[in-house]
Amino acid sequence: MLYDWLKELVEISKTSALKTLYCGLVRSLLQYSCETWNPHTQRTIDKFKAVQRRATRWITKSDDDYDLRLSKLKLLSIFNRR
């Protein structure tokens, strides 16, 4: 929802600016929710991972492997940050 809003609103091509927006707005909301810190179902885990996969694909503008995109952006998976 927020990701879609950012995608429509922001026409930024700089990776660093997109990364800052993602970390400041999207990832911070995901980390704030208690469900992120202790997800109870595989469905919830998959949803959180899907958000980060889609965001990293949008930021890097590539279809590289998810782990490669994370390393390019110097980000940890949302579950590795806990």
N, C-alpha and C positions, 0 to 999 in steps of 0.2 A: 504494500500500500504506500508506505513512505518512499520506498525505492522507486516506484512508478511515478510518483509525484516529482521526485528529484530528476528522474530521467526526462520527463516532459518539460520541466521548468528550466533546467540547466543545460545549456549548450556549450559546455566547456570541453576543450580538447586536451588540456594538460593533465597528465596522469597524477601529478602531485596534488592538484586541486581536487580532483575526483576522489583520491584516496583520503584527503582531509575531510571532505564532505561525508564519505562513508564512515570513517572512524568517529567523527563527531556526532553524526545524526543517527545512523542506522545501527552500527555496532554498539554504541553506548546504550541504546534502547534495549537491544538484545541482552546485553550483559546486566542491565538493571533488573530485568525480570527474573524472578526466582526460578522459573521453569528452566531457564538456561543453565543455572548452576546445578540443578538436579532434575534433569528430564526423566520422566517416569516411563515413557513409551518410545518405541523405535520411531513411531510416526512423528512425534515431537522432535526428536533428534534429527530426523530426515528433513523436516521443515526448516530448522535452523541452519543446517548445512546447505540447503538449497538457496537460502537467502545469500549466504556468503559466496557460494559458487556463482550465482547470477551477478552479484555485485563485482566480484573480481573479473568476471568476463567483460562486464561493462567498462570497468576502469581501464583494463589493459587493452580492450578492443581486440582480443584474440581468442581463439578457441583452443589454446594450449591446455595441457592437463591442469587440473585444479591445483595440485601441489606445486607445479611449476609456476603458476600465476601467483600463488601465495609467496613463493620464494622471491620472485621478481619484485613484488611489492613490499617485501620484508615484513610480512604479516604472519601471525600464527593463526591456526584454525581457532574458531571461537571456543572449542572445547579444550584446546591446549593452553588457553589463557587462564583457566581456572586454577 
